[in-house]
Amino acid sequence: MTTWQQFAAEAPELAEGVRARLAATEHHVLATLRKDGSPRVSGTEAAFHGLDLTIGSMPGAVKARDLQRDPRFALHANPGAPSSMADGDAKVSGRAVEVEGEGKEGYRDPGQPPGDFHLFRLLLDDAVLTSVENDRLVVRMWRPGEGVRRVERT
């Protein structure tokens, strides 16, 4: 697992493409694991705070409880509307680490209502950006310490 900062240092071009997809729309799809191990998908907002990729939720939300119990996640960026995928399809997965106590107040967005909230920093196991280039499907994949691997399909 690695921080967003480490990902951006190892694979700057790919990190910028993934970041652009996450920043292009407000809502994304988060996959977590339920108590019984089955998958759960939830809508979520992702935000960059300094060098961290984060997600938040209301207190006691099921996605937060899932991540507290088992931190594994997958986040799929919303392709936008219409879903032309002109800038690619981005996904990241890894482990979510809850930010607790006074430290999370520094992450509060301007205008966010007062009160408690869950906040998770996302540590990455991998990142993928898939795009269509001319007549080819191009998949760029990254894992910590392995660099970027590119696969093309016709």
N, C-alpha and C positions, 0 to 999 in steps of 0.2 A: 504494500500500500504506500501511496505517496500523496503529498499535498498537491494542490493545483499549481503552486509555484514550482515545484520540482517537475511536474509534467510540462509546464510551459518552458522550462529551461532545457529539458531533454528533447522536446518536439514542438518548437515554437510555432511553426506554420500550422500544424495540426491543431494545437491548442487554440490558436486564434480562430480557426474555422469552427471548432466546437463551441468556443465562447460566443462567436457571432450567432450561431444557431440558438443557443440558450438565451441570448439577449434579445433576439428578434421578436419573441412573443413572451407573454407573461406566464402562461400556464403550460405545464408539462405533465408527463405521466411518470409516476414513481411506482416501482414494484418493490414490495417488501414481503416478508414471510410471516404467515400467521403462526399461532402456537402449534398447530398440527403440521407445519411445514409446507402447507399449500400456499401458492402465491396470492397476493392481494395487490391490486393496482388502485392508485389514488391520484387524483389531481393534486398538483403542488406548484408552488412558485419557487424558482431557484434564483439566487442572487449572489453576486460577487461582492464580498466585503473585504477590501484590501486585497490580499493574496489568497483568500479563501473562497471556495465555492460552498454555499450554504443552502439549506432549506429550513423552513420553520413550520410550525403548526400551532393550532389552538391547544390549550392545556387539555391533556387526557385524550386527544384524538387517537384513533386506532392506529394510524400510520406511525405516530410517535411511540405508542406502546409497542408496536411491532419492532421498531428500531432499537428501543431500549432493551428488549428481550434478545433480539438477534440483529446486529448492526448491518447485515448484508443488504444491499440495495442495488437496483438498476434504475437509471433515470434516462428517459427517452424524451428528447427535445421535440416540442410541437413543431411540425413542419410548416405551419402557417397556412394562410388561406389565400388563394387556392393552394392546395398542397402540391405545388409545381416542383418542389424539391430543388429549385434552382441553386440554392446554396448548400445542398446536401442534407442528409439525415444523420443526426448526431445522437450518440448514446455513450453513457459512462456508467461504470459500475464499480463497486468497492464496498467500503465500510463507513457508516455514519457514526461520528463521535459527538455526543451531546455536549453542548457548552452550557455550563450551569453557573449559578450564583451571579455575582455582580459583573463578571466578565461578559455576560451576554448583553448587558445594557449598551455596550459599545457597538453592537450590531443592530440596534433598533433603528429602523428607517425613519426619516423625518415624516411626521404625519401619522405614524403608526399609533394606534390608540394605546393608552396606558394599560398596564395589567400584565399578568404572567403570560408566557408563551414558551414553547419548545423551540430550541435552535440546535441544528446539527451541522457541523463541519463535515464535508464529504471528502474522504480519503479515497484515492483511486487505485483500482487494480487494473483497469483498462479504459481505453477510449476508442471509439470507432466513428469515422465519418464516411458515409457512403454517398456517392454522387454519380450522376450520369454525365459522361464526357464524350461528346460525339455519339458514337454507336456503342459505347462501352460503359458497363457498370464498374466503377472504381471504388474499391474499399480500402481505406487507410486505417490501420490498426496499430495501437501502441500499448505496450506494457512496460512497467518500470524496468529500466536497465536493458531493455531489448530494442530500443529504437522504434522507428516506424516501419511497418511492413505494408507493402502495397500489393493488392491483388486486383487483376482486371478480368472481367468476364464479358463475353459478347452476347 
